[in-house]
Amino acid sequence: MIDSHCHLADETFAQDLPDVVARARAAGLERVLVVLEAGNDQEAAQAARLQLLWPAVRFSIGIHPHNAGTYGTNPGKVAEVVRAQVKRTPAARAVGEIGLDYHYDYSPRDVQAVVFRSQVRVAQELGLPVVIHTREADQDTLRILREDRTSLRGVLHCFSGTPELARAGLDLGLHVSVAGIITFPRAGELRDVIKLVPLDRLLVETDSPFLAPIPHRGKRNEPAFVTHVAAMVAQIHDLDTAEVARRTTENFHTLFRP
């Protein structure tokens, strides 16, 4: 099994990173995809430490919409920072997480769009998939992704959206990744949406340290807990968890070519 999106380079894991890795491997995880904020020296240092502990780990590098304001409307600077860090990170396999967030609006929306668009173009230039964050911004997110879809590959990460967003993403050739939200008691509508997503386009993730699944709700999330996400996907698709683990692992390899 693979946790297709986690934040193990976050300082939350600094003190017990070896134990977190050990629990993940004991839970049967082949690897994880760790998301790094481009230009963040602390995360880069912890990523290097992590790779020594677990050589199979892979990385996605990008500028989150929350931090887009740092770059103003300078797409050249965005591209330079992301491209440079990807090229000096041999285990980098994606650009992300990138996108739009109109819920918090920590960065101006026009700046978010410039930064997002620039990174989509970098991903296409480098032949890498994109890891998409979209919150209360679906139409603008889709509009930017549709601008040049000829070589677009990627995933709608931590999916919690509508059937319309799922269908649009699938039509663009994207994968859909589900996190611990899918296990929450009030997530019935989300489970109904995920039932519509073909199994060959699904990924599972934790988005740790956030969004711990039932039965760990309220605790710090970690990659080992992705097994609970897979178990819920198995229930939704009327399969056993081992089959979901196998299929989502195949999907990860197809998308990220680790």
BELMOZI-V538689 format. One record per residue. RES is the residue in three letters. OMEGA is omega as a letter, one per 30 degrees, with the letter a starting at -180 (none if undefined). D_FIRST is the distance of its C-alpha to the first C-alpha in whole Angstrom. Layout:
# BELMOZI-V538689
res & omega & d_first
RES & OMEGA & D_FIRST
RES & OMEGA & D_FIRST
This chain:
# BELMOZI-V538689
res & omega & d_first
MET & a & 0
ILE & l & 4
ASP & a & 7
SER & l & 9
HIS & l & 12
CYS & a & 14
HIS & a & 17
LEU & l & 17
ALA & l & 20
ASP & a & 22
GLU & l & 25
THR & a & 23
PHE & a & 21
ALA & a & 24
GLN & a & 25
ASP & a & 22
LEU & l & 19
PRO & l & 19
ASP & l & 18
VAL & l & 16
VAL & a & 14
ALA & l & 15
ARG & l & 13
ALA & a & 10
ARG & l & 10
ALA & l & 11
ALA & l & 9
GLY & a & 6
LEU & l & 5
GLU & a & 6
ARG & l & 8
VAL & l & 9
LEU & a & 12
VAL & a & 15
VAL & a & 18
LEU & l & 21
GLU & a & 24
ALA & l & 27
GLY & a & 30
ASN & a & 28
ASP & l & 29
GLN & a & 28
GLU & l & 24
ALA & l & 25
ALA & l & 26
GLN & l & 23
ALA & l & 21
ALA & l & 23
ARG & a & 22
LEU & a & 19
GLN & l & 18
LEU & l & 20
LEU & a & 18
TRP & a & 15
PRO & a & 16
ALA & a & 13
VAL & l & 13
ARG & a & 14
PHE & l & 16
SER & a & 18
ILE & l & 22
GLY & l & 24
ILE & a & 27
HIS & l & 26
PRO & l & 29
HIS & a & 30
ASN & a & 31
ALA & a & 32
GLY & l & 36
THR & a & 36
TYR & a & 36
GLY & l & 39
THR & a & 39
ASN & a & 39
PRO & l & 36
GLY & l & 37
LYS & l & 36
VAL & a & 33
ALA & a & 32
GLU & a & 34
VAL & a & 32
VAL & a & 28
ARG & a & 29
ALA & a & 30
GLN & l & 27
VAL & a & 25
LYS & l & 27
ARG & l & 27
THR & a & 23
PRO & a & 22
ALA & l & 19
ALA & a & 19
ARG & a & 18
ALA & l & 19
VAL & a & 22
GLY & g & 21
GLU & a & 21
ILE & l & 24
GLY & a & 26
LEU & l & 29
ASP & l & 29
TYR & l & 32
HIS & a & 32
TYR & a & 33
ASP & l & 34
TYR & l & 34
SER & l & 35
PRO & a & 38
ARG & l & 36
ASP & l & 38
VAL & l & 37
GLN & a & 33
ALA & l & 34
VAL & a & 35
VAL & l & 32
PHE & a & 30
ARG & a & 32
SER & a & 32
GLN & l & 28
VAL & a & 28
ARG & l & 30
VAL & l & 29
ALA & l & 25
GLN & l & 27
GLU & a & 30
LEU & a & 27
GLY & a & 25
LEU & l & 22
PRO & l & 20
VAL & l & 21
VAL & a & 19
ILE & l & 21
HIS & l & 23
THR & l & 25
ARG & a & 27
GLU & a & 30
ALA & a & 31
ASP & a & 29
GLN & l & 32
ASP & l & 33
THR & a & 29
LEU & a & 29
ARG & l & 33
ILE & l & 32
LEU & a & 29
ARG & a & 31
GLU & l & 34
ASP & a & 32
ARG & a & 29
THR & a & 30
SER & a & 27
LEU & l & 25
ARG & l & 21
GLY & a & 19
VAL & l & 17
LEU & a & 19
HIS & l & 17
CYS & a & 17
PHE & l & 19
SER & a & 21
GLY & a & 24
THR & l & 26
PRO & a & 26
GLU & l & 28
LEU & l & 26
ALA & a & 23
ARG & l & 25
ALA & l & 27
GLY & l & 23
LEU & l & 22
ASP & l & 26
LEU & a & 25
GLY & a & 22
LEU & l & 20
HIS & l & 17
VAL & a & 16
SER & a & 14
VAL & a & 14
ALA & a & 14
GLY & l & 15
ILE & a & 19
ILE & l & 17
THR & a & 18
PHE & a & 21
PRO & a & 24
ARG & a & 26
ALA & a & 23
GLY & l & 24
GLU & l & 25
LEU & l & 22
ARG & l & 20
ASP & l & 23
VAL & a & 22
ILE & l & 19
LYS & a & 20
LEU & a & 22
VAL & l & 19
PRO & a & 18
LEU & a & 14
ASP & l & 14
ARG & a & 15
LEU & l & 13
LEU & l & 10
VAL & a & 9
GLU & l & 10
THR & a & 12
ASP & a & 15
SER & g & 16
PRO & a & 18
PHE & l & 19
LEU & l & 19
ALA & a & 17
PRO & l & 16
ILE & g & 18
PRO & a & 19
HIS & a & 19
ARG & l & 21
GLY & l & 24
LYS & l & 22
ARG & l & 20
ASN & l & 17
GLU & a & 14
PRO & a & 10
ALA & a & 10
PHE & l & 11
VAL & l & 8
THR & l & 8
HIS & l & 11
VAL & l & 11
ALA & l & 9
ALA & l & 11
MET & l & 14
VAL & l & 13
ALA & l & 13
GLN & a & 16
ILE & a & 18
HIS & l & 17
ASP & l & 18
LEU & l & 15
ASP & a & 13
THR & l & 10
ALA & l & 9
GLU & l & 10
VAL & l & 9
ALA & a & 5
ARG & a & 7
ARG & a & 9
THR & l & 7
THR & l & 6
GLU & l & 9
ASN & l & 11
PHE & a & 10
HIS & l & 11
THR & a & 14
LEU & a & 15
PHE & l & 14
ARG & a & 15
PRO & none & 14
